[in-house]
Amino acid sequence: MVANETEPAGDERATTTLDRLRQGRVVTVRGVEGGDAIARRLIDLGFRPGTEVRVDRLAPLGDPIQVRLHGYRLALRRAEARRVIVTAPPR
């Protein structure tokens, strides 16, 4: 199950997952993959479609990832961040 928004035809935004982004990138959540407890927890933490997320920091080895959303910072494991589907505006 993927909580998802429909993307309009001709939209130039790139779809990716949160774990693939560089520090400083600002994206919009499209949904969370899965229907298990981890997916539910990510949604409860605020990763809902339309939410703006900023990648604040990456650990030296890439795990964990610190993001900012809804006015707070959150550290995610790379495996958790991989489940958050995001769209980024064109560069």
PyRosetta script that sets phi, psi and omega in degrees:
from pyrosetta import init, pose_from_sequence

init()
pose = pose_from_sequence("MVANETEPAGDERATTTLDRLRQGRVVTVRGVEGGDAIARRLIDLGFRPGTEVRVDRLAPLGDPIQVRLHGYRLALRRAEARRVIVTAPPR")
pose.set_psi(1, 134.7)
pose.set_omega(1, 177.9)
pose.set_phi(2, -127.7)
pose.set_psi(2, 119.4)
pose.set_omega(2, 172.5)
pose.set_phi(3, -73.9)
pose.set_psi(3, 119.8)
pose.set_omega(3, -167.1)
pose.set_phi(4, -147.0)
pose.set_psi(4, 150.5)
pose.set_omega(4, 170.4)
pose.set_phi(5, -104.9)
pose.set_psi(5, 151.6)
pose.set_omega(5, 175.6)
pose.set_phi(6, -80.9)
pose.set_psi(6, 131.5)
pose.set_omega(6, -179.8)
pose.set_phi(7, -92.2)
pose.set_psi(7, 130.9)
pose.set_omega(7, -179.0)
pose.set_phi(8, -62.1)
pose.set_psi(8, 149.1)
pose.set_omega(8, 178.1)
pose.set_phi(9, -62.3)
pose.set_psi(9, 141.6)
pose.set_omega(9, 178.5)
pose.set_phi(10, 79.9)
pose.set_psi(10, 5.6)
pose.set_omega(10, 179.2)
pose.set_phi(11, -71.9)
pose.set_psi(11, 132.9)
pose.set_omega(11, -176.3)
pose.set_phi(12, -95.5)
pose.set_psi(12, 5.3)
pose.set_omega(12, -179.6)
pose.set_phi(13, -72.2)
pose.set_psi(13, 142.1)
pose.set_omega(13, 179.9)
pose.set_phi(14, -88.8)
pose.set_psi(14, 134.4)
pose.set_omega(14, 177.1)
pose.set_phi(15, -100.5)
pose.set_psi(15, 132.9)
pose.set_omega(15, 179.8)
pose.set_phi(16, -152.6)
pose.set_psi(16, -168.1)
pose.set_omega(16, 175.4)
pose.set_phi(17, -115.6)
pose.set_psi(17, 157.5)
pose.set_omega(17, -173.3)
pose.set_phi(18, -60.3)
pose.set_psi(18, -30.9)
pose.set_omega(18, -178.0)
pose.set_phi(19, -71.1)
pose.set_psi(19, -12.4)
pose.set_omega(19, -175.3)
pose.set_phi(20, -97.7)
pose.set_psi(20, 5.0)
pose.set_omega(20, -174.2)
pose.set_phi(21, -94.6)
pose.set_psi(21, 154.8)
pose.set_omega(21, 176.4)
pose.set_phi(22, -88.5)
pose.set_psi(22, 162.0)
pose.set_omega(22, 177.7)
pose.set_phi(23, -59.9)
pose.set_psi(23, 137.6)
pose.set_omega(23, 178.6)
pose.set_phi(24, 92.1)
pose.set_psi(24, -11.0)
pose.set_omega(24, -177.5)
pose.set_phi(25, -72.5)
pose.set_psi(25, 137.6)
pose.set_omega(25, 176.8)
pose.set_phi(26, -113.5)
pose.set_psi(26, 128.4)
pose.set_omega(26, -176.4)
pose.set_phi(27, -136.7)
pose.set_psi(27, 172.4)
pose.set_omega(27, 177.3)
pose.set_phi(28, -118.3)
pose.set_psi(28, 133.3)
pose.set_omega(28, 179.9)
pose.set_phi(29, -70.8)
pose.set_psi(29, 134.2)
pose.set_omega(29, 172.8)
pose.set_phi(30, -102.1)
pose.set_psi(30, -31.2)
pose.set_omega(30, -178.7)
pose.set_phi(31, 173.0)
pose.set_psi(31, -179.8)
pose.set_omega(31, 178.7)
pose.set_phi(32, -126.6)
pose.set_psi(32, 131.1)
pose.set_omega(32, 178.9)
pose.set_phi(33, -79.0)
pose.set_psi(33, 142.5)
pose.set_omega(33, 173.7)
pose.set_phi(34, 102.1)
pose.set_psi(34, 165.8)
pose.set_omega(34, 179.6)
pose.set_phi(35, -130.6)
pose.set_psi(35, 18.5)
pose.set_omega(35, -177.3)
pose.set_phi(36, -94.5)
pose.set_psi(36, -172.3)
pose.set_omega(36, -177.1)
pose.set_phi(37, -64.4)
pose.set_psi(37, -35.0)
pose.set_omega(37, 179.4)
pose.set_phi(38, -66.8)
pose.set_psi(38, -44.4)
pose.set_omega(38, 177.9)
pose.set_phi(39, -61.0)
pose.set_psi(39, -43.7)
pose.set_omega(39, 178.8)
pose.set_phi(40, -61.6)
pose.set_psi(40, -41.1)
pose.set_omega(40, 179.4)
pose.set_phi(41, -65.4)
pose.set_psi(41, -40.7)
pose.set_omega(41, 177.5)
pose.set_phi(42, -61.3)
pose.set_psi(42, -41.8)
pose.set_omega(42, 177.5)
pose.set_phi(43, -64.5)
pose.set_psi(43, -43.3)
pose.set_omega(43, 178.3)
pose.set_phi(44, -62.7)
pose.set_psi(44, -31.6)
pose.set_omega(44, 178.5)
pose.set_phi(45, -75.1)
pose.set_psi(45, -9.7)
pose.set_omega(45, 175.2)
pose.set_phi(46, 118.4)
pose.set_psi(46, 2.1)
pose.set_omega(46, 179.0)
pose.set_phi(47, -80.9)
pose.set_psi(47, 72.2)
pose.set_omega(47, 179.7)
pose.set_phi(48, -108.2)
pose.set_psi(48, 153.2)
pose.set_omega(48, 178.3)
pose.set_phi(49, -52.9)
pose.set_psi(49, 133.4)
pose.set_omega(49, 179.0)
pose.set_phi(50, 95.2)
pose.set_psi(50, -10.9)
pose.set_omega(50, -179.4)
pose.set_phi(51, -75.6)
pose.set_psi(51, 133.6)
pose.set_omega(51, 176.6)
pose.set_phi(52, -86.1)
pose.set_psi(52, 132.9)
pose.set_omega(52, -177.9)
pose.set_phi(53, -128.8)
pose.set_psi(53, 137.5)
pose.set_omega(53, 176.8)
pose.set_phi(54, -117.8)
pose.set_psi(54, 133.0)
pose.set_omega(54, 175.4)
pose.set_phi(55, -82.5)
pose.set_psi(55, 109.0)
pose.set_omega(55, -176.9)
pose.set_phi(56, -83.7)
pose.set_psi(56, -49.2)
pose.set_omega(56, -175.1)
pose.set_phi(57, -147.0)
pose.set_psi(57, 150.9)
pose.set_omega(57, 173.0)
pose.set_phi(58, -122.3)
pose.set_psi(58, 134.2)
pose.set_omega(58, 176.0)
pose.set_phi(59, -64.8)
pose.set_psi(59, 155.8)
pose.set_omega(59, -177.9)
pose.set_phi(60, -52.4)
pose.set_psi(60, -35.8)
pose.set_omega(60, 178.2)
pose.set_phi(61, -98.1)
pose.set_psi(61, 9.3)
pose.set_omega(61, 174.8)
pose.set_phi(62, 89.1)
pose.set_psi(62, -0.3)
pose.set_omega(62, -177.8)
pose.set_phi(63, -142.2)
pose.set_psi(63, 118.9)
pose.set_omega(63, 8.8)
pose.set_phi(64, -88.3)
pose.set_psi(64, 179.0)
pose.set_omega(64, 177.8)
pose.set_phi(65, -115.1)
pose.set_psi(65, 130.4)
pose.set_omega(65, 177.2)
pose.set_phi(66, -101.9)
pose.set_psi(66, 125.4)
pose.set_omega(66, 179.5)
pose.set_phi(67, -122.2)
pose.set_psi(67, 161.8)
pose.set_omega(67, 176.3)
pose.set_phi(68, -122.3)
pose.set_psi(68, 129.6)
pose.set_omega(68, 175.7)
pose.set_phi(69, -153.4)
pose.set_psi(69, 148.8)
pose.set_omega(69, 179.3)
pose.set_phi(70, 50.2)
pose.set_psi(70, 31.7)
pose.set_omega(70, 176.1)
pose.set_phi(71, 81.7)
pose.set_psi(71, 9.3)
pose.set_omega(71, 177.2)
pose.set_phi(72, -135.0)
pose.set_psi(72, 162.1)
pose.set_omega(72, 177.8)
pose.set_phi(73, -102.2)
pose.set_psi(73, 146.5)
pose.set_omega(73, -176.9)
pose.set_phi(74, -142.7)
pose.set_psi(74, 134.8)
pose.set_omega(74, 175.4)
pose.set_phi(75, -99.5)
pose.set_psi(75, 130.3)
pose.set_omega(75, 179.9)
pose.set_phi(76, -122.2)
pose.set_psi(76, 144.3)
pose.set_omega(76, 169.1)
pose.set_phi(77, -68.7)
pose.set_psi(77, 153.1)
pose.set_omega(77, 179.7)
pose.set_phi(78, -58.7)
pose.set_psi(78, -38.0)
pose.set_omega(78, 179.6)
pose.set_phi(79, -63.8)
pose.set_psi(79, -35.9)
pose.set_omega(79, 176.9)
pose.set_phi(80, -71.8)
pose.set_psi(80, -43.5)
pose.set_omega(80, -179.7)
pose.set_phi(81, -62.8)
pose.set_psi(81, -29.5)
pose.set_omega(81, 179.3)
pose.set_phi(82, -64.6)
pose.set_psi(82, -20.3)
pose.set_omega(82, -178.3)
pose.set_phi(83, -87.2)
pose.set_psi(83, -11.1)
pose.set_omega(83, -178.5)
pose.set_phi(84, -92.9)
pose.set_psi(84, 113.4)
pose.set_omega(84, -180.0)
pose.set_phi(85, -88.9)
pose.set_psi(85, 129.6)
pose.set_omega(85, -175.9)
pose.set_phi(86, -132.4)
pose.set_psi(86, 159.9)
pose.set_omega(86, 171.6)
pose.set_phi(87, -119.7)
pose.set_psi(87, 141.6)
pose.set_omega(87, 179.2)
pose.set_phi(88, -116.9)
pose.set_psi(88, 141.2)
pose.set_omega(88, 176.8)
pose.set_phi(89, -64.8)
pose.set_psi(89, 154.8)
pose.set_omega(89, 179.8)
pose.set_phi(90, -62.7)
pose.set_psi(90, 147.2)
pose.set_omega(90, 179.9)
pose.set_phi(91, -88.8)
pose.dump_pdb("model.pdb")
